[in-house]
């Protein structure tokens, strides 16, 4: 998958000589928000989840200890997945109604409703959680089976199974709704 | 056969979330939130450490015979002393103390590593650590120690539990002063899932001093897969575990 926006942003970062966190932020923020939208039941919460993942990464100072720059992105993906799984997302949604900081940059409601009207999003939300995660990581984030297994904390065999059954289920749901 | 074209689903997913085009908030805002969280964590950690130190001091002063027991502890550390040390360093799932040829060692898990502590001059101190690739504390580590796992080496078997169904297992050991993950013969990786590529739910544990793992071939799918029980033997020449026995336990 080639993300031209990400490529441009990466160039900006290189020119600016920004640190690792800034680099991860500029290059991957948008794609992680979109990944979260595929994992969560509420599209409105996806930005909160991704921002929380970045805050955790920064708070842990993990980046300073990582030798592999890709490990930072892997950490972010895993954290986004875990936050999407956990009940924290419900608290984040609740907290969203009383934000500490005004954020004019938040995704507008029009974009959210457009996403939620998409048939494939509705179909994804009918899938069992693990199938949905496997499909999103394999076919949206373009991870390999091994990388998907690592992020989900399951074996490669399980990823194959979730993906295969998830695609079948997705096809059935989309067929019914069309 | 997949009932839906993989390329089609890629395109549909990309198209569906494309309208989400968030302008990221200033990074400084997130950095400030991270800094606040770090300060809170440090202050909580300091409070716990001070409280633990106060409790230990009270026990040593008030409990009759506290002075003599302290001398005893310096010879053979208690599980409690190791647990206190681990707690003061944000550790959990404590294993040990384990007596080795070079003194007592213990281990505990932190968010992204297993830390090995050594008992030196009446106090625990960090001796090394083994990074855990999954990190982030979503895995529960259960540690058990014994020199029988890798003969002649202080070693700990480890079980990582992820989610609600998946188990991994591994062993780490003292390789002449450096703590390492033990490798397995069928791959160059430490993980059992690598030792049996493509299998599901590898699960490692110690039985009768031997490291044993259970693998599911997930064929045609995991619930109906064949399960194998594998006993591993440490091969000193190649410095890795090799399969000693393998048998089917469930078809």
Boltz contact constraints between the chains, C-beta under 6 A:
constraints:
  - contact:
      token1: [A, 22]
      token2: [B, 27]
      max_distance: 6.0
  - contact:
      token1: [A, 25]
      token2: [B, 27]
      max_distance: 6.0
  - contact:
      token1: [A, 29]
      token2: [B, 24]
      max_distance: 6.0
  - contact:
      token1: [A, 33]
      token2: [B, 20]
      max_distance: 6.0
  - contact:
      token1: [A, 33]
      token2: [B, 22]
      max_distance: 6.0
  - contact:
      token1: [A, 34]
      token2: [B, 17]
      max_distance: 6.0
  - contact:
      token1: [A, 34]
      token2: [B, 20]
      max_distance: 6.0
  - contact:
      token1: [A, 37]
      token2: [B, 17]
      max_distance: 6.0
  - contact:
      token1: [A, 37]
      token2: [B, 20]
      max_distance: 6.0
  - contact:
      token1: [A, 47]
      token2: [B, 22]
      max_distance: 6.0
  - contact:
      token1: [A, 54]
      token2: [B, 30]
      max_distance: 6.0
  - contact:
      token1: [A, 55]
      token2: [B, 30]
      max_distance: 6.0
  - contact:
      token1: [A, 55]
      token2: [B, 33]
      max_distance: 6.0
  - contact:
      token1: [A, 55]
      token2: [B, 34]
      max_distance: 6.0
  - contact:
      token1: [A, 58]
      token2: [B, 31]
      max_distance: 6.0
  - contact:
      token1: [A, 58]
      token2: [B, 34]
      max_distance: 6.0
  - contact:
      token1: [A, 59]
      token2: [B, 34]
      max_distance: 6.0
  - contact:
      token1: [A, 59]
      token2: [B, 37]
      max_distance: 6.0
  - contact:
      token1: [A, 59]
      token2: [B, 38]
      max_distance: 6.0
  - contact:
      token1: [A, 78]
      token2: [B, 136]
      max_distance: 6.0
  - contact:
      token1: [A, 82]
      token2: [B, 138]
      max_distance: 6.0
  - contact:
      token1: [A, 103]
      token2: [B, 25]
      max_distance: 6.0
  - contact:
      token1: [A, 105]
      token2: [B, 23]
      max_distance: 6.0
  - contact:
      token1: [A, 105]
      token2: [B, 25]
      max_distance: 6.0
  - contact:
      token1: [A, 107]
      token2: [B, 20]
      max_distance: 6.0
  - contact:
      token1: [A, 107]
      token2: [B, 22]
      max_distance: 6.0
  - contact:
      token1: [A, 111]
      token2: [B, 19]
      max_distance: 6.0
  - contact:
      token1: [A, 111]
      token2: [B, 20]
      max_distance: 6.0
  - contact:
      token1: [A, 114]
      token2: [B, 19]
      max_distance: 6.0
  - contact:
      token1: [A, 115]
      token2: [B, 17]
      max_distance: 6.0
  - contact:
      token1: [A, 115]
      token2: [B, 19]
      max_distance: 6.0
  - contact:
      token1: [A, 115]
      token2: [B, 20]
      max_distance: 6.0
  - contact:
      token1: [A, 118]
      token2: [B, 16]
      max_distance: 6.0
  - contact:
      token1: [A, 120]
      token2: [B, 12]
      max_distance: 6.0
  - contact:
      token1: [A, 120]
      token2: [B, 16]
      max_distance: 6.0
  - contact:
      token1: [A, 121]
      token2: [B, 16]
      max_distance: 6.0
  - contact:
      token1: [A, 139]
      token2: [B, 9]
      max_distance: 6.0
  - contact:
      token1: [A, 139]
      token2: [B, 10]
      max_distance: 6.0
  - contact:
      token1: [A, 139]
      token2: [B, 13]
      max_distance: 6.0
  - contact:
      token1: [A, 140]
      token2: [B, 13]
      max_distance: 6.0
  - contact:
      token1: [A, 153]
      token2: [B, 162]
      max_distance: 6.0
  - contact:
      token1: [A, 153]
      token2: [B, 163]
      max_distance: 6.0
  - contact:
      token1: [A, 153]
      token2: [B, 166]
      max_distance: 6.0
  - contact:
      token1: [A, 154]
      token2: [B, 166]
      max_distance: 6.0
  - contact:
      token1: [A, 155]
      token2: [B, 193]
      max_distance: 6.0
  - contact:
      token1: [A, 155]
      token2: [B, 200]
      max_distance: 6.0
  - contact:
      token1: [A, 156]
      token2: [B, 198]
      max_distance: 6.0
  - contact:
      token1: [A, 157]
      token2: [B, 198]
      max_distance: 6.0
  - contact:
      token1: [A, 157]
      token2: [B, 199]
      max_distance: 6.0
  - contact:
      token1: [A, 157]
      token2: [B, 200]
      max_distance: 6.0
  - contact:
      token1: [A, 157]
      token2: [B, 218]
      max_distance: 6.0
  - contact:
      token1: [A, 158]
      token2: [B, 200]
      max_distance: 6.0
  - contact:
      token1: [A, 161]
      token2: [B, 221]
      max_distance: 6.0
  - contact:
      token1: [A, 167]
      token2: [B, 2]
      max_distance: 6.0
  - contact:
      token1: [A, 167]
      token2: [B, 4]
      max_distance: 6.0
  - contact:
      token1: [A, 168]
      token2: [B, 3]
      max_distance: 6.0
  - contact:
      token1: [A, 170]
      token2: [B, 4]
      max_distance: 6.0
  - contact:
      token1: [A, 171]
      token2: [B, 3]
      max_distance: 6.0
  - contact:
      token1: [A, 171]
      token2: [B, 4]
      max_distance: 6.0
